[in-house]
Amino acid sequence: MSDNFALRLYVAGQTPKAVRAFSNLRKICEEHLQGRYSIEVIDLIENPALGRGDQILALPTLVRRLPTPIKKIIGDLSNTERVLVGLDLRPRRPSS
Amino acid sequence: MSKHRLERSEIQKAPTGIPGLDDITKGGLPQGRPTLVSGGPGSGKTLLGISFLVNGAQQFAEPGVLMTFEENAAELAQDVRSLGYDLDSLVAQKKLIVDYIHVDRSEIEETGEYDLEGLFVRLDHAITQIGAKRVMLDTIETLFGGLKDTGILRAELRRLFRWMRDRGITAVVTAERGEQMFTRQGLEEYITDAVISLDHRVHEQISTRRIRVVKYRGSTHGTNEYPFLIDRDGITVLPVTSLLLEHEAPNERVSTGLKSLDDMLGGKGYFRASTVLLSGTAGTGKTTLAAQFVESACARGEKCMYFLFEESPSQLIRNMRSTGIDLQKWVDKGLLRFHADRPNRHGLETHLLEMHHAVEVFDPDVVVLDPITNLMAVGTQADVRAMLTRVIDYFKTRGVTALFTSLTSSTQSLEATESMISSLMDTWILVAVAEEDRKRNRWIYVLKSRGMPHSNDVRAFHITDHGISITPLGKGSPAVKPLSAPSGPRRMPAPTARKRK
């Protein structure tokens, strides 16, 4: 787990969901990825064309650009457990 | 006042540009509203939607956005290119935007609340970029496989359709046919303006595609199932009703090529742009009669299109030469063209379309279908009749005189066999063979010929090496109509034979 995490958070404007997602993400990163992550927030309202590259459909969407493979997590990231699983920071099944 | 109400009651339509579909929808899809197109896999729904977009962009100055959830854009462009649509060039001209949204459940983790604003933003962006008036969503139900929260999905789809309606977007939304409903996810609940259903059926190993306008709010529409074709020109729907019964009925007459047969038809022959059925058992000379007509038409400088469903052109030319008719001469002069095809090579609709193409390109005055009976074996009776109705309508609209030969099996009653098609024919001539004095003699008579006085005689019919001759029967020949004998034409009881008994 020495790689850096390049994360992208897609939102459309400062919606409550977007704000919630960002603060949830910050918290999780600080707790689990301190010093080895970067977050780029992309507002599709300002840059609608950018939604194409990462196949954005639902919002908010968190994309883990690095380490590969690319992972996507949609929603306001309120379930920390699921976010950690989605980022591969936690195994899918706790027992394995 | 009443005029004003009339104008308001008919909703605005966005033409699809698909031949036939705009006829059955009386002008196209409801403008500014979504239309649901449902069908099974391979039913042609994607192509219908793409035709709608491409035609919109090319013919009606309405740019379009194709948002596909199915294949990737490159594959899609390739698929439709085989049908003559060049999406890339439309994209380059800014008349079309293709956006591809791929959703794979295994790649996506869902946590907490979300919406489909990403889809809205992208769609909105695409629409604004080129000023799109048309949108196709293909197939949005795929999202149900990609996202777990169907509650959110349903609410968002409802919002999406409302949003498109508010923006005045004419949309085609394709969906996979469900078991009980038109769509698997019940999208018809959200899209209530218009529903079109596509179907792909196989009957005796030959497939037929069908289209039906299930629902069209605020508009009348054809309610039948209409066959349609997908070929190199895209989709063609073949509605019988589009041609109504409006074709001109010329009074001009054309010679049958035989003075003796003209005599039986009021002395002048067939009506131009009419339909003629020549029926009889095997070897009675139906083809020879048809060839005689072709010969005389070509001699007048008219063009003939001869559809063969049994013989090859060279075989026919050889055989006719033995009766003194030289068809090759007319082929060389460019007045006669053959189109030979095996009847079971494709379905009826494809045959119909091929005939359309051939006739459209060559623009003949006379068309022969020989024999029509072989074609009749391809589909059910109802299908064949519907197809013939359409082809005849088409011929009549073009002013083409059409001759059909029909082979009657020797065990059938001659007049009964063609009951399904005879009503479509203006003139019906029967040729039969009877054994008499250990000789097979041919008889000919005109069973009907609309709009002209015609002979009711049964006459003798001979094929010689210098053509056909028709002569009145002499004494001792059958005086009664011999062909209605229930025992069938082969054992047609000539009076002489009866005496011997």
Chai-1 contact restraints between the chains, C-beta under 6 A:
chainA,res_idxA,chainB,res_idxB,connection_type,confidence,min_distance_angstrom,max_distance_angstrom,comment,restraint_id
A,A12,B,E117,contact,1.0,0.0,6.0,A-B,restraint_1
A,A12,B,V121,contact,1.0,0.0,6.0,A-B,restraint_2
A,K17,B,E113,contact,1.0,0.0,6.0,A-B,restraint_3
A,L44,B,V121,contact,1.0,0.0,6.0,A-B,restraint_4
A,P48,B,V121,contact,1.0,0.0,6.0,A-B,restraint_5
A,P48,B,H125,contact,1.0,0.0,6.0,A-B,restraint_6
A,G51,B,G118,contact,1.0,0.0,6.0,A-B,restraint_7
A,G51,B,V121,contact,1.0,0.0,6.0,A-B,restraint_8
A,G51,B,R122,contact,1.0,0.0,6.0,A-B,restraint_9
A,Q55,B,H102,contact,1.0,0.0,6.0,A-B,restraint_10
A,I56,B,G118,contact,1.0,0.0,6.0,A-B,restraint_11
A,L57,B,I101,contact,1.0,0.0,6.0,A-B,restraint_12
A,L57,B,G118,contact,1.0,0.0,6.0,A-B,restraint_13
A,L57,B,L119,contact,1.0,0.0,6.0,A-B,restraint_14
A,A58,B,Y114,contact,1.0,0.0,6.0,A-B,restraint_15
A,A58,B,L116,contact,1.0,0.0,6.0,A-B,restraint_16
A,A58,B,G118,contact,1.0,0.0,6.0,A-B,restraint_17
A,L59,B,E117,contact,1.0,0.0,6.0,A-B,restraint_18
A,L59,B,G118,contact,1.0,0.0,6.0,A-B,restraint_19
A,K72,B,E107,contact,1.0,0.0,6.0,A-B,restraint_20
A,K72,B,I108,contact,1.0,0.0,6.0,A-B,restraint_21
A,I73,B,E109,contact,1.0,0.0,6.0,A-B,restraint_22
A,I74,B,I108,contact,1.0,0.0,6.0,A-B,restraint_23
A,I74,B,E110,contact,1.0,0.0,6.0,A-B,restraint_24
A,I74,B,Y114,contact,1.0,0.0,6.0,A-B,restraint_25
A,G75,B,E110,contact,1.0,0.0,6.0,A-B,restraint_26
A,G75,B,T111,contact,1.0,0.0,6.0,A-B,restraint_27
A,G75,B,G112,contact,1.0,0.0,6.0,A-B,restraint_28
A,G75,B,E113,contact,1.0,0.0,6.0,A-B,restraint_29
A,G75,B,Y114,contact,1.0,0.0,6.0,A-B,restraint_30
A,D76,B,G112,contact,1.0,0.0,6.0,A-B,restraint_31
A,D76,B,E113,contact,1.0,0.0,6.0,A-B,restraint_32
A,L77,B,T111,contact,1.0,0.0,6.0,A-B,restraint_33
A,L77,B,G112,contact,1.0,0.0,6.0,A-B,restraint_34
A,S78,B,G112,contact,1.0,0.0,6.0,A-B,restraint_35
A,N79,B,T111,contact,1.0,0.0,6.0,A-B,restraint_36
A,N79,B,G112,contact,1.0,0.0,6.0,A-B,restraint_37
A,R82,B,E109,contact,1.0,0.0,6.0,A-B,restraint_38
A,R82,B,T111,contact,1.0,0.0,6.0,A-B,restraint_39
A,V83,B,T111,contact,1.0,0.0,6.0,A-B,restraint_40
A,G86,B,E109,contact,1.0,0.0,6.0,A-B,restraint_41
